[in-house]
Amino acid sequence: PEEFEYQRSYGSQEPLAALLEEVIADAKLSSKEKKKKLKQFQKSYPEVYQERFPTPESEALLFPEKPKPKPQLLMWALKKPFQPFQRTRSFRM
């Protein structure tokens, strides 16, 4: 009975762990798709996911954050915007 319980609990998790590793190592998937699949896997098999990623830091190592480029300040943005009808009051009678 002990061996049966061991095979029932761990025998079915080994292929799932292999599937998780395949998703992680798949170079064809974009980062966004990979995150989506990992979230789906986490919802379906939380114990297998928890075994592979015990802490949030271990999951963060998989997706290093890229520094976002700062928008450049344009020269024309510093100047006053053009106001074509600045003197419209003079046209009124």
N, C-alpha and C positions, 0 to 999 in steps of 0.2 A: 504493500500500500504506500509506503514512503517513496519508493521509486516512481510509482504511478503519479503521485502528487507532484514530485519534482519535474517529471516529464510534462505533465499537464501545464504547470506554471511556466517553466523555463523553455520547454521545447517549442512552444508556440511563439515565444518572444524572440528567439534567435533569428528567424526570418524577418521579423518586423524590425529588429535592430539593423539587420543587413539592408533592408529597404530604406531605413532612415539614413544610413551611411551613403547609400547610392544617391539619395536626394541631395545630401550635403556636398558630395563630390562631383555632381553633374555640372560640367562646364557649359553645357548648352543652355541651361536655365539662366534667366536674368536674375538679378538680386531680388527684384520685386516678386517674381514668380516663385523663387526659392522660399522667400519669407511666407508667402501665401500657403505653399505646400507644407511648410513646417508648422504653421499655425493649425492647419487642418489635421496634420498628424498628431499634434499635441492634444487637440480636442478628442480625437478618436482613441489614441493610446497614450494616456498621460503617464502611466507607470514606465513605459519604455522610453518616452521622451525625458522623463525625470532622471532616468538612469544615465542617459547620454549627456544631458545638460543639467547637472545638479544645482548650479547657481546661475542667476541671470548674467553674471560676468562671463561665464563660459559660453553662453549663447552670443554675447556681444563680441567675443573674439572672432566668431564666424563672419560677422558683418562689420568690418571696420568702417567707421564713419568717414566720409570724404569731406574735406573742408569745402564749404560752399564759396564760390567766388563772389567778392563784393561787387555790386554794380558800380561802374565808373561814373564819376560825376562829370557831366558834360558841361562845356563852357557856356553854351547858350542857356543852360538851366540857371546860371548865376545872374544873367542879365534880366532886366525887366521884360515881361512879355509885351509884345507889340499890341497896342490898342488902337485899332483903325479909326474908330469913331469917338475919339476922346472929346471932341468939341461939338457934340450933337445939340447942345442947348442953344448955340448961336443960330442954328437953322430954324428954330421955333419962332413964331411970331406972336 
